[in-house]
Amino acid sequence: MTDIDHDTAHRLSTERPEDFWAALAELVHWDRRWDRVLDDSNAPFYRWFAGGKLNTCYNAIDRHVENGRGDQAALIYDSPVADTKRTLTYRDLLDEVARCAGAFASLGVGHGDRVVIYMPMVPETVIAMLACARLGAVHSVVFGGFAARELATRIAETDPKLVVSASCGIEPNRIVQYKPLLDEALRIANAEDTTCVILQRPQAQATMIEGRDVDWGELMAGAAPAGCVSVDATHPLYILYTSGTTGTPKGVVRDHGGHAVALTWSMKAIYGLEPGEVFWSASDLGWVVGHSYIAYAPLLAGCTTVLYEGKPVGTPDPGAYWRVVDEHKVNVLFTAPTAFRAIRRDDPHGEHVGRHDRTSLRALFLAGERCDPATLEWAQQQLDIPVIDHWWQTETGWAMAANCIGLGLLPVKPGSPTKPVPGYDIHVLDEEGNDVATGDIGNITVKLPLPPGNLLTLWKDDEGYRRGYLSRYPGHYLTGDAGCFDEDGYLSIMSRIDDIINVAGHRLSTGAMEEVLASHPDVAECAVVGAADTLKGELPVGLVVLNADAKSDHDTIKVELVTLVRERIGPVAAFKNVVVVKRLPKTRSGKILRGTIKRIADGAEHKIPATIDDPTTLAEITEDLTTIGYPRAGTPSGNM
């Protein structure tokens, strides 16, 4: 169903969802066909392809080898930080995954058991994930380098039969020792007797605990290959804890059947990839993008996936991405806007872009947080290919709104991820649950049922799923994002619902203000938060990082930014507080910690989020905010 246009496909998916998804389910191999395409007997806990049986690993590897793709590259590992490159064909990958599954089985792992994977960006991580899928075990990948307490929470929640880890991760300027963190996490979780398989990397040797820890290399050397276990389509494939900036992590549960169908279709429909082509998702396996578009979707679709252990800049320079594209003949690249902001900051004129052959690259997709038009337009100018912002979440597992190349490229509107993807019946609602007028900002929801590939529930917390996502608007899934539709049906994501600020009774989007700030030629990236104000309720505060070659002095730039916001949004925004900072605090997945910045500006208590990339940025931001008088609790603002 990739031979019809976007609007037709979307209409079919909302008017006849069971027919739509039944047709697309033919893209994967079933051991037993389903009894019901959509099981709504326990709504709102919907299930897709109930009664069907299949195996995700078989669909991702075995069937491609059987169908003649054994000698095609399946996974290309490129690690500038380890100075290592390795290519595994589909036949190579099948051999290693089957032996890994056999090794895990020899340690007692079977159908339904949980396996925590605490690993860096190495092929063994993908192999371990697929081995779990092969056995019908449920993996829970934890971002490598998470602090011991955060890892302990996930171990305690999932109660794993096995933990798979490595001796270390590698950052550009340091080695991150994993084993001490793992040992401490097991102690905190009161799970010190849990069997651990440890990959010893040459950059660091981990101290092994006799009788508990098993060496990866030794275990795999003696392992017999295991076959695929046929599982229910509704059986959990994995648990992935959200990387949220605050609060208790939530364990998103994904299934085998709906996940395989949706992701296989998405590779052609959204990204325009054919089997045998090269897809590079420059993310981390610890995040949902890595799960969906490094480990699973490209392999399900018979493509080649690139596994990159490096950074967009500094490994060794801002041309790192273009070197990978050139060397591995990447056809489509998917990364986060924050990566391009870093590249733009260090290479504003694109000098490194022109040093590499990019003729293989035909599209760039951006997701992870809102993509400001300035970043998108800079990328378009430098690459001269479609640059496509698309929108999705850990919970959805794949895109909710996108310019679907495989359904016919639509005109790009910077600032919009285009239209809802087929399968998603998206609404923008007011506080009472009514659809807002075209152009008005409201809360973005998806009418139930969610399409295949989305979360089934939260791990061991059905009530938390209902309360957090389904209760505010009955019959709808609450995305937590705010935005609007335009007259052409294009969706714009303005901010998180919590980032809509109230200035003297006016509901304003911080995202709209960020869009204005980012349009300034000297601004590399920015954030706007609403800080408490006794007179107007909240006032916007802007933080900007400048390009490396910014020529104006800071005071001049700040005046220009205030003027820009006044001109494009209006005096109602009361925007006059802006500070130039060296860097913005972010999670390791690139999301700006706006909530934490707001609490600092308000003088409120805040904790260092477990997902933060570098805790020292919070001290820097605290100091920077004091230069413009924050926190200023109890101090009325003047009029703009």
C-alpha positions as CSV (number, residue, x, y, z in Angstrom):
1,M,0.0,0.0,0.0
2,T,2.8,2.4,-0.9
3,D,1.4,3.0,-4.4
4,I,-1.3,5.4,-3.2
5,D,-0.9,9.0,-2.2
6,H,-0.7,10.3,1.4
7,D,-4.3,11.6,1.7
8,T,-5.8,8.5,0.3
9,A,-3.8,6.2,2.5
10,H,-4.7,8.3,5.6
11,R,-8.4,8.3,4.7
12,L,-8.4,4.5,4.3
13,S,-6.5,4.0,7.6
14,T,-9.1,6.0,9.6
15,E,-12.2,4.9,7.8
16,R,-11.3,1.2,7.4
17,P,-8.4,0.6,9.8
18,E,-8.8,-3.2,9.9
19,D,-8.7,-3.6,6.1
20,F,-5.8,-1.1,5.9
21,W,-3.6,-2.9,8.4
22,A,-4.6,-6.4,7.3
23,A,-3.2,-5.5,3.8
24,L,0.0,-4.2,5.3
25,A,0.4,-7.3,7.5
26,E,1.2,-9.2,4.3
27,L,4.6,-7.5,4.4
28,V,5.8,-9.8,7.2
29,H,6.0,-13.6,7.6
30,W,3.4,-15.2,9.9
31,D,3.7,-18.6,11.4
32,R,0.0,-18.4,12.1
33,R,-2.4,-15.8,10.7
34,W,-4.4,-13.7,13.1
35,D,-8.0,-14.4,14.3
36,R,-8.8,-10.7,14.6
37,V,-7.0,-7.7,13.1
38,L,-8.1,-5.5,15.9
39,D,-9.1,-6.9,19.3
40,D,-11.2,-4.2,21.1
41,S,-12.6,-6.6,23.7
42,N,-10.6,-4.9,26.5
43,A,-10.7,-1.3,25.3
44,P,-8.9,1.1,25.8
45,F,-6.2,-1.6,25.9
46,Y,-6.4,-2.5,22.2
47,R,-4.4,-5.3,20.6
48,W,-3.5,-5.9,17.0
49,F,-3.4,-9.2,15.1
50,A,-4.8,-11.2,18.1
51,G,-4.3,-14.9,17.6
52,G,-1.5,-14.5,15.1
53,K,2.0,-16.0,15.7
54,L,5.4,-14.8,14.3
55,N,8.9,-14.0,15.4
56,T,10.5,-10.6,14.9
57,C,14.0,-12.0,14.6
58,Y,13.0,-14.4,11.9
59,N,11.5,-11.5,10.0
60,A,14.5,-9.3,10.5
61,I,17.2,-11.8,9.5
62,D,16.4,-15.4,8.7
63,R,13.8,-14.7,6.0
64,H,16.2,-12.4,4.2
65,V,19.0,-15.1,4.1
66,E,16.4,-17.6,2.9
67,N,15.3,-15.2,0.2
68,G,18.8,-14.6,-1.2
69,R,20.1,-11.6,0.7
70,G,22.7,-13.5,2.8
71,D,25.7,-11.8,1.3
72,Q,24.1,-8.3,1.5
73,A,25.5,-6.0,4.3
74,A,23.0,-6.0,7.1
75,L,24.9,-3.9,9.7
76,I,27.8,-1.5,9.2
77,Y,29.6,-0.6,12.5
78,D,31.6,2.6,12.3
79,S,33.3,3.9,15.4
80,P,35.6,6.8,15.2
81,V,36.0,6.8,19.0
82,A,37.3,3.1,18.9
83,D,38.9,3.5,15.5
84,T,37.0,0.4,14.3
85,K,34.9,-0.5,11.3
86,R,33.1,-3.8,10.7
87,T,30.5,-5.0,8.3
88,L,28.2,-7.9,9.0
89,T,26.2,-9.5,6.2
90,Y,22.8,-10.9,6.8
91,R,24.4,-14.4,6.9
92,D,27.0,-13.2,9.4
93,L,24.3,-11.6,11.6
94,L,22.2,-14.7,11.5
95,D,25.1,-16.8,12.7
96,E,26.0,-14.5,15.5
97,V,22.4,-13.9,16.7
98,A,21.6,-17.6,16.6
99,R,24.7,-18.4,18.7
100,C,23.9,-15.5,21.1
101,A,20.3,-16.8,21.5
102,G,21.8,-20.3,22.2
103,A,24.2,-18.8,24.7
104,F,21.4,-17.0,26.5
105,A,19.2,-20.1,26.5
106,S,22.1,-22.0,28.1
107,L,21.9,-19.5,31.0
108,G,18.2,-20.2,31.5
109,V,16.7,-17.4,29.4
110,G,13.4,-18.4,27.7
111,H,10.0,-17.2,26.5
112,G,8.8,-14.2,28.6
113,D,12.0,-13.8,30.6
114,R,13.4,-10.3,30.8
115,V,16.9,-9.4,29.9
116,V,18.4,-6.0,30.7
117,I,21.0,-4.8,28.2
118,Y,23.3,-2.1,29.4
119,M,25.6,-1.6,26.5
120,P,27.4,0.9,24.3
121,M,27.0,1.4,20.6
122,V,28.5,-1.8,19.4
123,P,27.2,-4.6,17.2
124,E,26.9,-6.9,20.2
125,T,24.1,-4.7,21.5
126,V,22.0,-5.3,18.4
127,I,22.9,-9.0,18.5
128,A,21.7,-9.3,22.1
129,M,18.4,-7.5,21.3
130,L,17.7,-9.8,18.3
131,A,18.7,-12.8,20.3
132,C,16.1,-12.0,22.9
133,A,13.5,-11.6,20.2
134,R,14.6,-14.9,18.8
135,L,13.9,-16.7,22.1
136,G,10.6,-14.8,22.9
137,A,12.4,-13.1,25.8
138,V,11.7,-9.5,26.5
139,H,14.6,-7.1,26.4
140,S,15.0,-3.8,28.2
141,V,17.8,-1.7,26.9
142,V,19.2,0.9,29.3
143,F,21.3,3.7,27.8
144,G,24.9,3.0,28.4
145,G,26.5,5.1,31.0
146,F,23.3,5.8,33.1
147,A,24.1,6.2,36.7
148,A,23.9,3.2,39.0
149,R,20.7,4.3,40.7
150,E,18.8,4.8,37.4
151,L,20.0,1.4,36.2
152,A,19.0,-0.1,39.5
153,T,15.5,1.2,39.1
154,R,15.1,-0.5,35.7
155,I,16.6,-3.8,37.0
156,A,14.3,-3.8,40.0
157,E,11.3,-3.0,37.8
158,T,11.9,-5.7,35.2
159,D,13.4,-8.5,37.5
160,P,15.7,-9.8,34.7
161,K,16.9,-13.3,34.3
162,L,20.1,-11.9,32.8
163,V,22.0,-8.6,32.5
164,V,24.2,-8.1,29.4
165,S,26.8,-5.4,29.7
166,A,30.3,-4.3,28.6
167,S,33.4,-3.2,30.3
168,C,33.1,0.3,29.1
169,G,31.7,2.9,26.8
170,I,33.8,5.4,24.9
171,E,33.3,9.2,24.8
172,P,35.5,11.5,22.7
173,N,37.6,12.5,25.7
174,R,37.1,9.7,28.2
175,I,36.4,6.1,28.9
176,V,33.2,5.3,30.9
177,Q,33.7,2.3,33.1
178,Y,30.4,0.4,33.0
179,K,31.1,-2.5,35.3
180,P,31.4,-0.5,38.6
181,L,28.1,1.1,37.8
182,L,26.5,-2.2,37.1
183,D,27.9,-3.8,40.3
184,E,26.5,-0.9,42.3
185,A,23.1,-1.0,40.5
186,L,22.8,-4.7,41.3
187,R,23.6,-4.0,44.9
188,I,21.0,-1.2,45.1
189,A,18.4,-3.3,43.4
190,N,19.1,-6.2,45.8
191,A,19.8,-8.4,42.7
192,E,23.5,-9.2,43.2
193,D,23.0,-12.8,42.3
194,T,21.7,-12.0,38.8
195,T,23.8,-13.6,36.1
196,C,25.8,-11.0,34.0
197,V,27.3,-11.4,30.6
198,I,30.2,-8.9,30.1
199,L,31.7,-7.9,26.8
200,Q,35.3,-7.1,27.5
201,R,36.4,-4.2,25.2
202,P,40.1,-3.6,24.6
203,Q,39.9,0.0,26.0
204,A,39.1,-1.3,29.5
205,Q,39.0,-4.6,31.3
206,A,36.2,-5.2,33.8
207,T,36.8,-7.0,37.0
208,M,34.7,-10.2,36.9
209,I,32.9,-11.7,39.9
210,E,33.4,-15.4,39.9
211,G,30.3,-17.5,39.8
212,R,28.1,-14.7,38.6
213,D,29.8,-12.9,35.7
214,V,30.3,-14.6,32.3
215,D,32.7,-13.4,29.6
216,W,30.8,-12.7,26.3
217,G,33.6,-14.0,24.1
218,E,34.0,-17.3,26.0
219,L,30.2,-17.8,26.2
220,M,29.6,-17.2,22.5
221,A,32.6,-19.4,21.4
222,G,31.0,-22.5,22.9
223,A,27.4,-21.8,22.2
224,A,25.1,-23.8,19.9
225,P,22.8,-21.9,17.6
226,A,19.1,-21.6,18.7
227,G,16.1,-21.4,16.4
228,C,13.3,-18.9,16.4
229,V,10.5,-19.3,19.0
230,S,7.1,-18.6,17.5
231,V,5.3,-16.1,19.8
232,D,1.9,-14.5,20.0
233,A,1.6,-11.3,18.0
234,T,0.6,-9.5,21.2
235,H,3.6,-10.9,23.2
236,P,5.9,-8.2,24.5
237,L,9.0,-7.7,22.4
238,Y,10.6,-5.1,24.7
239,I,10.3,-2.7,27.6
240,L,11.8,0.8,27.1
241,Y,11.9,3.3,29.9
242,T,11.2,6.8,28.8
243,S,14.2,9.2,29.1
244,G,12.0,11.9,30.6
245,T,13.6,14.9,32.1
246,T,11.8,14.5,35.5
247,G,9.7,12.1,37.4
248,T,9.7,8.3,37.6
249,P,10.6,6.5,34.4
250,K,7.8,4.8,32.6
251,G,8.3,1.4,31.0
252,V,6.8,1.5,27.5
253,V,5.7,-2.0,26.3
254,R,5.9,-2.9,22.6
255,D,4.6,-6.1,21.0
256,H,6.0,-8.4,18.2
257,G,3.2,-8.3,15.6
258,G,2.1,-4.7,15.4
259,H,5.6,-3.5,15.8
260,A,6.9,-5.7,12.9
261,V,4.1,-4.6,10.5
262,A,4.2,-0.9,11.2
263,L,8.0,-0.6,11.1
264,T,8.4,-2.7,8.0
265,W,5.8,-0.5,6.2
266,S,7.3,2.7,7.5
267,M,10.7,2.2,5.8
268,K,9.1,2.4,2.3
269,A,6.1,4.6,3.1
270,I,7.8,7.3,5.2
271,Y,11.5,7.1,4.4
272,G,11.3,5.9,0.8
273,L,13.8,3.0,1.2
274,E,13.9,-0.2,-0.9
275,P,15.5,-3.5,0.2
276,G,19.2,-3.3,-0.2
277,E,19.5,0.4,0.4
278,V,21.5,2.0,3.2
279,F,19.7,3.7,6.1
280,W,21.6,5.6,8.9
281,S,19.8,6.6,12.0
282,A,22.4,8.7,13.9
283,S,20.9,8.0,17.4
284,D,21.7,5.6,20.3
285,L,20.3,2.1,20.8
286,G,19.3,3.2,24.3
287,W,16.6,5.5,22.9
288,V,13.5,4.6,20.9
289,V,14.9,5.9,17.7
290,G,17.7,3.4,18.1
291,H,15.3,0.6,18.8
292,S,13.1,1.3,15.9
293,Y,15.5,2.6,13.2
294,I,18.9,1.1,14.0
295,A,18.0,-2.3,15.3
296,Y,14.7,-3.3,13.9
297,A,13.0,-1.4,11.0
298,P,15.9,-1.4,8.5
299,L,16.5,-5.1,9.0
300,L,12.8,-5.9,8.8
301,A,12.7,-4.1,5.5
302,G,15.9,-5.8,4.1
303,C,18.0,-2.7,4.2
304,T,21.5,-2.0,5.5
305,T,21.6,-0.2,8.8
306,V,24.6,1.9,10.0
307,L,25.6,1.7,13.7
308,Y,27.7,4.8,14.5
309,E,29.6,5.2,17.7
310,G,30.6,8.8,17.5
311,K,29.4,12.4,17.6
312,P,28.2,14.9,15.0
313,V,31.1,17.1,15.9
314,G,34.4,16.4,17.5
315,T,34.9,12.9,16.1
316,P,37.0,14.4,14.7
317,D,35.3,17.5,13.2
318,P,31.9,18.9,12.0
319,G,32.3,16.8,8.8
320,A,31.9,13.5,10.7
321,Y,28.4,12.8,9.3
322,W,29.4,13.6,5.7
323,R,32.4,11.2,6.0
324,V,30.0,8.4,7.1
325,V,27.6,9.2,4.3
326,D,30.4,9.2,1.7
327,E,32.1,6.1,2.9
328,H,29.1,3.9,3.4
329,K,26.9,5.4,0.5
330,V,24.1,6.3,2.9
331,N,20.8,6.9,1.0
332,V,18.7,8.3,3.9
333,L,19.9,9.9,7.1
334,F,17.8,10.3,10.2
335,T,19.1,12.3,13.2
336,A,18.0,14.9,15.8
337,P,17.8,18.7,15.1
338,T,20.2,19.2,18.0
339,A,22.9,17.4,16.0
340,F,22.5,19.8,13.1
341,R,22.5,22.7,15.4
342,A,25.9,21.5,16.7
343,I,27.1,21.1,13.1
344,R,25.8,24.5,12.1
345,R,27.4,26.1,15.2
346,D,30.8,24.7,14.4
347,D,30.6,24.9,10.6
348,P,28.1,27.7,9.8
349,H,29.2,28.1,6.2
350,G,29.2,24.4,5.5
351,E,32.9,24.1,4.6
352,H,33.1,20.6,5.8
353,V,30.0,19.6,3.9
354,G,31.7,20.2,0.5
355,R,34.7,18.0,1.4
356,H,32.8,14.7,1.0
357,D,30.8,13.0,-1.7
358,R,27.1,13.1,-0.8
359,T,25.6,12.0,-4.1
360,S,24.1,8.8,-2.5
361,L,22.1,10.9,0.0
362,R,18.7,11.7,-1.2
363,A,16.8,12.8,2.1
364,L,17.5,13.9,5.6
365,F,14.9,13.3,8.3
366,L,14.9,15.1,11.7
367,A,13.1,14.2,14.9
368,G,13.6,14.2,18.6
369,E,12.5,17.6,19.5
370,R,10.9,20.5,17.6
371,C,12.9,21.5,14.5
372,D,13.1,25.2,14.2
373,P,12.8,26.5,10.6
374,A,16.3,28.1,10.6
375,T,18.0,24.8,11.3
376,L,15.9,23.0,8.6
377,E,16.6,25.8,6.0
378,W,20.3,25.7,6.8
379,A,20.4,22.0,6.2
380,Q,18.4,22.3,3.0
381,Q,20.8,25.0,1.7
382,Q,23.9,23.0,2.5
383,L,22.6,19.6,1.3
384,D,20.3,20.5,-1.6
385,I,18.0,17.5,-0.8
386,P,14.6,17.2,1.0
387,V,15.0,17.9,4.7
388,I,12.0,16.5,6.5
389,D,11.0,17.2,10.0
390,H,8.8,14.5,11.5
391,W,7.2,14.0,14.9
392,W,6.9,11.0,17.2
393,Q,7.5,9.8,20.7
394,T,9.0,6.9,22.7
395,E,5.4,5.8,23.3
396,T,4.4,5.7,19.6
397,G,7.6,3.9,18.4
398,W,7.3,5.5,14.9
399,A,6.2,8.7,13.3
400,M,2.8,10.3,14.0
401,A,3.3,13.1,11.5
402,A,5.7,13.2,8.5
403,N,6.2,14.0,4.9
404,C,6.0,10.4,3.7
405,I,8.4,10.1,0.7
406,G,7.0,6.7,-0.3
407,L,3.5,8.2,-0.6
408,G,4.6,11.1,-2.7
409,L,6.7,14.0,-1.4
410,L,4.5,17.0,-0.3
411,P,5.7,20.6,-0.2
412,V,7.9,21.3,2.8
413,K,6.7,23.9,5.2
414,P,9.5,24.8,7.7
415,G,8.2,24.5,11.2
416,S,5.7,21.7,10.4
417,P,6.3,17.9,10.3
418,T,3.6,18.0,7.5
419,K,0.5,15.8,7.9
420,P,-0.6,13.0,10.2
421,V,0.9,9.7,9.0
422,P,-1.7,7.1,7.9
423,G,-2.9,5.2,10.9
424,Y,-3.0,8.3,13.2
425,D,-6.3,10.1,13.6
426,I,-4.9,13.3,15.1
427,H,-7.0,16.0,16.8
428,V,-6.2,19.4,18.4
429,L,-8.5,19.9,21.3
430,D,-9.4,22.7,23.8
431,E,-9.7,22.2,27.5
432,E,-13.3,20.9,27.1
433,G,-12.3,18.3,24.5
434,N,-13.6,20.2,21.4
435,D,-11.6,20.5,18.2
436,V,-10.2,24.0,18.0
437,A,-10.4,26.2,15.0
438,T,-7.8,26.1,12.2
439,G,-4.7,28.0,13.3
440,D,-5.6,27.9,17.0
441,I,-3.2,26.2,19.5
442,G,-4.6,23.3,21.5
443,N,-3.7,19.9,23.0
444,I,-2.7,17.3,20.4
445,T,-4.4,13.9,20.8
446,V,-4.8,10.7,18.7
447,K,-8.2,9.2,18.5
448,L,-8.1,5.6,19.7
449,P,-7.2,2.9,18.8
450,L,-3.6,3.8,18.3
451,P,-2.2,2.1,15.2
452,P,0.1,-1.0,15.4
453,G,3.5,-0.4,16.7
454,N,2.5,1.9,19.5
455,L,2.7,1.1,23.2
456,L,0.4,-1.6,24.6
457,T,0.6,-0.3,28.1
458,L,3.2,0.6,30.8
459,W,5.1,-2.3,32.3
460,K,3.2,-3.5,35.4
461,D,1.2,-0.3,35.4
462,D,-2.0,-0.5,33.4
463,E,-3.6,2.2,35.6
464,G,-0.6,4.5,35.1
465,Y,-1.1,4.2,31.3
466,R,-4.8,5.0,31.7
467,R,-4.2,7.9,34.0
468,G,-1.2,9.4,32.2
469,Y,-2.4,9.1,28.6
470,L,-6.1,8.2,28.3
471,S,-8.1,9.9,31.1
472,R,-8.0,13.6,30.2
473,Y,-9.8,13.1,26.9
474,P,-11.8,9.8,26.9
475,G,-11.4,7.9,23.6
476,H,-8.2,9.8,22.9
477,Y,-4.5,9.3,23.6
478,L,-2.9,12.5,25.0
479,T,0.4,13.2,23.4
480,G,1.5,15.9,25.8
481,D,2.3,18.2,23.0
482,A,0.5,21.4,22.0
483,G,0.1,22.7,18.4
484,C,-2.3,23.5,15.6
485,F,-3.4,22.6,12.1
486,D,-3.2,25.1,9.2
487,E,-5.6,25.5,6.3
488,D,-3.8,22.8,4.3
489,G,-4.0,20.2,7.1
490,Y,-0.4,20.6,8.0
491,L,0.3,20.0,11.7
492,S,2.7,22.2,13.7
493,I,4.1,21.1,17.1
494,M,4.6,24.3,19.1
495,S,5.8,22.9,22.5
496,R,5.0,20.5,25.2
497,I,1.6,21.3,26.9
498,D,3.5,22.4,30.0
499,D,5.5,24.8,27.9
500,I,2.5,26.9,26.9
501,I,2.9,29.9,29.1
502,N,0.3,32.3,30.4
503,V,1.4,36.0,30.1
504,A,-1.2,38.3,31.6
505,G,-4.0,36.0,30.5
506,H,-2.6,35.3,27.0
507,R,-1.7,31.7,26.2
508,L,1.6,31.8,24.2
509,S,3.9,29.2,22.8
510,T,7.5,29.2,23.9
511,G,8.2,27.2,20.7
512,A,6.9,30.1,18.5
513,M,9.3,32.4,20.3
514,E,12.2,29.9,19.9
515,E,11.4,29.8,16.2
516,V,11.9,33.6,16.0
517,L,15.2,33.5,18.0
518,A,16.6,30.7,15.9
519,S,16.0,32.8,12.8
520,H,18.7,35.3,13.8
521,P,21.8,34.5,11.8
522,D,24.1,34.5,14.9
523,V,22.0,32.0,16.9
524,A,23.0,28.4,16.8
525,E,20.4,27.1,19.2
526,C,18.0,28.5,21.9
527,A,15.4,27.8,24.5
528,V,12.6,29.8,25.9
529,V,10.9,29.1,29.2
530,G,8.2,30.8,31.2
531,A,9.5,32.1,34.5
532,A,7.1,33.0,37.4
533,D,6.2,36.7,37.6
534,T,3.9,38.2,40.3
535,L,2.4,40.8,38.0
536,K,1.9,38.9,34.7
537,G,1.8,35.3,35.9
538,E,4.7,34.2,33.7
539,L,7.3,36.0,31.6
540,P,9.3,34.4,28.8
541,V,13.1,34.1,29.3
542,G,15.3,33.3,26.3
543,L,18.6,31.5,26.4
544,V,20.7,31.5,23.2
545,V,23.9,29.8,22.1
546,L,25.7,31.7,19.4
547,N,27.5,30.4,16.2
548,A,31.2,30.1,16.4
549,D,31.6,33.0,13.9
550,A,29.1,35.4,15.5
551,K,30.3,38.9,14.8
552,S,28.1,41.2,16.8
553,D,28.6,41.9,20.4
554,H,26.3,40.2,22.9
555,D,24.4,43.3,23.9
556,T,23.6,44.2,20.3
557,I,22.4,40.6,19.6
558,K,20.1,40.7,22.6
559,V,18.5,43.9,21.5
560,E,18.0,42.5,18.1
561,L,16.4,39.4,19.5
562,V,14.0,41.3,21.7
563,T,13.0,43.4,18.7
564,L,12.5,40.3,16.5
565,V,10.1,38.8,19.0
566,R,8.2,42.1,19.4
567,E,7.9,42.4,15.6
568,R,6.8,38.8,14.8
569,I,4.8,37.8,17.9
570,G,3.9,41.2,19.3
571,P,4.3,43.2,22.5
572,V,1.8,40.8,24.1
573,A,4.7,38.3,24.5
574,A,6.4,40.7,26.9
575,F,9.7,39.3,25.8
576,K,12.7,41.2,27.1
577,N,14.8,38.8,29.1
578,V,17.5,37.1,27.1
579,V,20.9,35.8,28.0
580,V,23.7,34.4,25.9
581,V,25.0,31.1,27.2
582,K,27.9,28.8,26.3
583,R,25.6,25.7,26.0
584,L,22.2,24.5,27.0
585,P,21.6,21.6,29.4
586,K,20.3,18.6,27.6
587,T,19.5,14.9,28.0
588,R,21.9,12.4,26.4
589,S,19.3,12.1,23.6
590,G,19.5,15.8,22.8
591,K,16.4,17.2,24.4
592,I,16.8,20.5,26.1
593,L,16.0,20.5,29.8
594,R,13.5,23.3,29.7
595,G,11.6,22.2,32.8
596,T,14.8,22.3,34.8
597,I,15.8,25.7,33.4
598,K,12.3,27.0,34.4
599,R,12.7,25.8,38.0
600,I,16.2,27.4,38.2
601,A,14.7,30.7,36.9
602,D,11.8,30.4,39.4
603,G,14.2,29.7,42.3
604,A,12.4,26.4,42.9
605,E,13.9,23.2,44.1
606,H,15.3,21.0,41.3
607,K,17.2,17.8,41.1
608,I,19.8,16.9,38.5
609,P,18.0,14.7,36.0
610,A,19.4,11.2,35.6
611,T,19.4,11.7,31.8
612,I,21.5,14.9,31.7
613,D,24.4,14.9,29.3
614,D,26.7,17.0,31.5
615,P,25.6,18.2,35.0
616,T,28.0,21.2,34.9
617,T,25.7,22.9,32.5
618,L,23.1,23.5,35.2
619,A,25.6,25.4,37.3
620,E,26.5,27.5,34.2
621,I,22.9,28.2,33.5
622,T,22.2,29.2,37.1
623,E,25.1,31.7,36.9
624,D,24.0,33.0,33.5
625,L,20.4,33.6,34.7
626,T,21.6,35.7,37.7
627,T,23.1,38.2,35.2
628,I,19.5,39.1,34.1
629,G,18.1,39.1,37.6
630,Y,16.8,35.5,38.1
631,P,15.5,34.1,40.3
632,R,13.2,37.0,41.0
633,A,10.4,35.5,43.0
634,G,8.2,38.2,44.4
635,T,9.5,40.9,42.2
636,P,6.9,42.4,39.9
637,S,8.0,43.0,36.3
638,G,7.9,46.3,34.6
639,N,5.7,46.9,31.6
640,M,7.2,46.2,28.2
